[in-house]
């Protein structure tokens, strides 16, 4: 599960990731994808695949493994 710092400094790209869950062998984004932020800005991920934070310089996000019940 993706977590942000949950404050007023969270950027438009990270804010929309808060709470997002992926599988252990999955990635949040593939290298080359473009993220559209909640305010309409875009961020081209041409530097690496995003399996965990950071998305950008000075990113304060983190992930934490969680057991998810599958019912």
N, C-alpha and C positions, 0 to 999 in steps of 0.2 A: 504494500500500500504506500502511495506517495503522500508525503506530508510537506506542507509549507511552514513558514514561521508564523503564519496566521496573524500578521499585523499589517499596518498601512503601507509598508514598504514592499510587499509581495507584488511582483510584476504581473503584467497581463497574461504572460505565457504560463507562468508557474501557478498562478491563482486557479486556473481552470483544471490543473492537474491534481489539486488537493483531494485526497480520498480515492483516487483512481487505483484500481487493483488489476494486476496482471499475474500470469502464472510464472513460476520460477524460471522456466526456460524461454519466456517471451521477452520482448523489448517494448518499451513505451513508444519509441519512434525508430524508423530505419534511417540510416545515413542517406541524405539527399531529400528527405521529406521537408515540407514547409509547414510550420505551425502558424495558425492564425489565432492571435490573442483575443481576449474578450473585448478589447477596445478597437479591434480591427487591424492592429499591426501584424506584420509577418516576420517570422524568424526562420531562415533557411538553415537546416541542419546539415551543412556540407562538411562538417569536421569529424563526426563519428555517429555511430548508432547509439541511441539513448536507452540503455538498459537500467540506468539509475541516474540520479542527479549527479552533477549539475547539468542544467540545460545551457547555461550561459555563465560568463564571468561574474563573480560575486553572488552566485546563486546560494541561497541558504536552505534549500530543500534537502530532504533526506527520505530514505525509504526504510521501512521496518517490516520484517517478515511477520506474517500473521497466519494463523490457521483459520481457514475459511470452511465452514460446514457446508457440504454439498448435499442438499436435500432435494 
